[in-house]
Amino acid sequence: MSCNKIIGIHQPNYLPWLGYFYKIYQSDIFVFLDDVQYSNQGMHNYTYLKTSNGSFRLKFPVNQKHGDRIDMVTSKDQINWKKKHQDTIAMNYKKAPYFEQVYNDYTNILLNDYKDIVALNAAFIQFFSKKLGFKTQFVRSSELGIEASKTEKILGICAALKGDVYYSGTGAKAYQNKEDFDAQGVELRYSVFKPVEYPQLWKDFQSNVSALDFFMNCGYDFSLILKAQEEQKIDQ
């Protein structure tokens, strides 16, 4: 861990990509931003897998109405979507080197009961982060009670957690002002993740798929990813 306390914040996604886990690795505290409005465009209830026919969107149904926050949304467990997800993953990854271990881990988490989709997604993310050896602490933003939006909310979260570095995604550059962070004594850094080519099933490498694909093919060894990120920094 660094001398500074680094805060990473992201909405809780379902089986997110490797860049999401790299952001967690870089953070001392990672905050699931769950008290903002749910969006159908957000990857809260779907992810992408690699199949013999290209990428496939794996999605589960939710109980949600317009204006709901993410932490108000639940999965429609009366529809047997969990069995469908198990079968889809097994069909596409049964020949992967680490299939048995990772599939069993996935199933053990999936089949628990969760009060909302945040709890479901967080369970996967925290489990896989631990398997990767991360020491990051996890918090839900709804636990902090910060009533604000955008930059004000981020700075409120950093203040509540006594963070002095905010590790942001590059997509937020459009509305973030460095001076706002400087005024509160928070250093603004941006997460830059370079997709890493690793062994996959079938031809044509795809980087925009769930980290589950990496776990199935390479196990829980994150050193390949970290090495590539360090090499990128040297090249810059």
Buried (B, 14 or more C-beta within 10 A) or exposed (E): EEEEBBBBBBBBBBBBBBBBBBBBBBBBBBBBBBBBEBEEEBBBBBBBBBBEEEBBEBBBEBBBEEEBBBBBBBBEEEEEBBEEBBEBBEEBBEEBBBBEBBBEBBBEBBEEEBEBBBBBBBBBBBBBBEBBEBEBEBBBBBEBEBEEEEBEBBBBBBBBBEBBBBBBBEEBEEEBEEEBBEEBEBBBBEBEBBBBEBEBBEEEEBBEBBBBBBBBBBBBBBEEBBEBBEEEEEEE
